[in-house]
């Protein structure tokens, strides 16, 4: 008798002899048992679920002809314990890209920070490093993200409220002053003006005596997800994608330790997508960046090892873990089959994780500590390479110093006290987790195939496809909350109508803004006017040519203390500004 048949017969007996009497005594809770992506959750899972052909992770996967056999059979054959799971550090990397996982090296505890002036944020970074943080992650304010100087009309009222204000190299020099940029890695959440901000970081580090080749870190630089979700774009998709590819091409030569793009699902999820949509649209964005770089003449193996990814860790604990595991396996197959990777490192999906900001509630904000801890643990069990934990007060304001420190301590407790880092992929072999991993991969493949049929992600964005899918998912989540099919503790359930906020909040003062604006005025007055004029002329002329990598010109402009507004306005004059079409 086969093992599956024995399991099914055993389960039949269990249902008749154990389950039925239990349900007669006490029925199960009312409502549907589903993931946040709408996947039905069975009462119990057995090995038979894994070997069911319906749960083959490759169902619906396109096969690509690159002179090597496809990695899976065309006919669905069910889950294979070695081919689909295997061991840590071996293909298809379901269990992680390193054999020792977090036993060999803990994830980087990269706390996201940035507010007010460069001086304020520098002080916060120093304290986070002193408290045990092992990486920096810089948040920029809205004028910086949109490429405006802080004395432009468009920047009014937005100084430093959601990140640090950076207008020129002078601000970046203060921001990095005294920080060990040659010893720790830095992540920067910046997209449309990413090339300019990155150039400021590089030049500031070089002035500190650190050669660019020794710098390590990650530039978010993912403009496609801006058109899909976050909407912090400046230029139209074509020139925006060109700027991204310029950074990939230049960084491959100049900064071998730097990840020139962090292909980001985080903001897709924050906009209301499901976990499956987050995974699928992130991978589809990655495909678009790779294909554009290949068109530029780059070899996949030359730049792919420095690609990185960025995911959200939301409330559905097991679905998030399944998403991370499916992501690694999916990217491995794409890298091998579609892009012909020969270097194994090119097939690794390395990713950063941040807990879900959108899940934080203004009501009963201390409840957010529990949410963040669960989300962080999912990231750790899913094998993340670095992690940011949101502070419990972020639904109200930029985190206070105490709240940011407590968020770091949550990671340290998971690392040092929970035992979660003592074995690699501890949930491997769980009938539920493996089945959910397979189903997540299947669903992502279906989206990827659909986007391919539309002509790729840029065409899909222009047609509004991912935007509409996310909007529908967000609507469905809102409906479920309204109908109490899902609950949020402290908001839709267990609310306190007499609640009064009693947590200290960080505030940005007028004096901080004046300090920044005074420095901006001094930079314009004291810089070498001739060098600045030459650099800006070069930037405009090379942008008009269209076939020149703009990074050298941008670096020259930064060295001449050109402001971010001046550089972005020069490119606006060439490329124009993007306006999203109205939905019909």
TACORHU-V663310 format. One record per backbone hydrogen bond with DSSP energy under -0.5 kcal/mol. CO is the residue of the C=O (numbers start at 1). NH is the residue of the N-H. If there is no record, write none. Layout:
CO;NH / CO;NH
This chain:
2;6 / 3;7 / 4;8 / 5;9 / 6;10 / 7;11 / 8;12 / 9;13 / 10;14 / 11;15 / 12;16 / 13;17 / 14;18 / 14;19 / 15;20 / 18;22 / 19;23 / 20;24 / 21;25 / 22;26 / 32;34 / 33;41 / 35;38 / 39;35 / 40;42 / 46;49 / 46;50 / 47;51 / 48;52 / 49;52 / 50;79 / 52;55 / 53;56 / 56;59 / 58;61 / 64;66 / 68;66 / 80;84 / 80;85 / 81;86 / 85;95 / 87;90 / 90;93 / 93;96 / 96;89 / 98;101 / 100;103 / 100;104 / 101;104 / 101;105 / 108;110 / 108;387 / 109;111 / 109;134 / 109;135 / 111;137 / 113;139 / 116;165 / 117;121 / 118;122 / 119;123 / 120;124 / 121;125 / 122;126 / 123;127 / 124;128 / 125;129 / 126;130 / 127;131 / 128;133 / 129;132 / 134;185 / 135;111 / 136;187 / 137;113 / 137;139 / 138;189 / 139;164 / 141;145 / 142;146 / 143;148 / 144;147 / 149;152 / 152;155 / 153;156 / 155;158 / 158;161 / 160;116 / 163;116 / 164;141 / 164;166 / 167;564 / 168;171 / 168;172 / 169;173 / 170;174 / 171;175 / 172;176 / 173;177 / 174;177 / 176;179 / 179;181 / 180;183 / 180;184 / 181;216 / 185;136 / 186;218 / 187;138 / 188;190 / 188;220 / 189;140 / 190;221 / 191;194 / 193;197 / 194;198 / 195;199 / 196;200 / 197;201 / 198;202 / 199;203 / 200;204 / 201;205 / 202;206 / 203;207 / 204;208 / 205;208 / 205;210 / 206;209 / 209;211 / 211;214 / 212;215 / 216;186 / 217;259 / 218;188 / 218;220 / 220;262 / 221;223 / 223;226 / 223;227 / 224;228 / 225;229 / 225;230 / 226;231 / 231;233 / 232;192 / 234;578 / 236;240 / 237;241 / 238;242 / 239;243 / 240;244 / 241;245 / 242;246 / 243;247 / 244;248 / 245;249 / 246;250 / 247;251 / 248;252 / 249;253 / 250;253 / 250;254 / 251;255 / 255;258 / 257;217 / 258;260 / 259;219 / 261;263 / 261;308 / 263;265 / 263;310 / 265;269 / 266;270 / 267;271 / 268;273 / 269;272 / 274;278 / 275;279 / 276;280 / 277;281 / 278;282 / 279;283 / 280;284 / 281;285 / 282;286 / 283;287 / 284;288 / 285;289 / 286;290 / 287;291 / 288;292 / 289;293 / 290;294 / 291;295 / 292;296 / 293;298 / 294;297 / 299;302 / 299;303 / 300;303 / 300;304 / 303;306 / 304;307 / 306;261 / 308;263 / 309;352 / 310;265 / 310;266 / 311;354 / 312;314 / 313;356 / 315;317 / 316;320 / 317;321 / 318;322 / 319;323 / 320;324 / 321;325 / 322;326 / 323;327 / 324;328 / 325;329 / 326;330 / 327;331 / 328;332 / 329;333 / 330;334 / 331;335 / 332;336 / 333;337 / 333;338 / 334;338 / 334;339 / 335;341 / 342;344 / 343;346 / 344;347 / 345;348 / 348;350 / 350;309 / 351;385 / 351;386 / 352;311 / 353;388 / 354;313 / 355;357 / 356;359 / 357;360 / 362;365 / 364;367 / 365;368 / 366;369 / 366;370 / 367;370 / 367;371 / 368;372 / 369;373 / 370;374 / 371;375 / 372;376 / 373;377 / 374;378 / 375;379 / 376;380 / 377;381 / 378;382 / 379;384 / 380;383 / 385;108 / 386;353 / 387;110 / 388;355 / 388;390 / 391;394 / 393;396 / 393;397 / 398;506 / 400;404 / 401;405 / 402;406 / 403;407 / 404;408 / 405;409 / 406;410 / 407;411 / 408;412 / 409;413 / 410;414 / 411;415 / 412;416 / 413;417 / 413;418 / 414;420 / 419;422 / 425;428 / 427;430 / 430;434 / 431;435 / 432;436 / 433;437 / 434;438 / 435;439 / 436;440 / 437;441 / 438;442 / 439;443 / 440;444 / 441;445 / 442;446 / 443;447 / 444;448 / 445;449 / 446;450 / 447;451 / 448;452 / 449;453 / 450;454 / 451;456 / 452;455 / 456;460 / 457;461 / 458;462 / 459;463 / 460;465 / 461;464 / 464;468 / 465;469 / 466;470 / 467;471 / 468;472 / 469;473 / 470;474 / 471;475 / 472;476 / 473;477 / 474;478 / 475;479 / 476;480 / 477;481 / 478;482 / 479;483 / 480;485 / 480;486 / 481;484 / 488;491 / 488;492 / 488;493 / 493;490 / 495;497 / 496;499 / 507;509 / 509;513 / 510;514 / 511;515 / 512;516 / 513;517 / 514;518 / 515;519 / 516;520 / 517;521 / 518;522 / 519;523 / 520;524 / 521;525 / 522;526 / 523;527 / 527;529 / 528;532 / 529;533 / 530;534 / 531;535 / 532;536 / 533;537 / 534;538 / 535;539 / 536;540 / 537;541 / 538;542 / 539;543 / 540;544 / 541;545 / 542;546 / 542;548 / 550;554 / 551;555 / 552;556 / 553;557 / 554;558 / 555;559 / 556;560 / 557;562 / 558;561 / 563;567 / 564;568 / 565;569 / 566;570 / 567;571 / 568;572 / 569;573 / 570;574 / 571;575 / 571;576 / 572;576
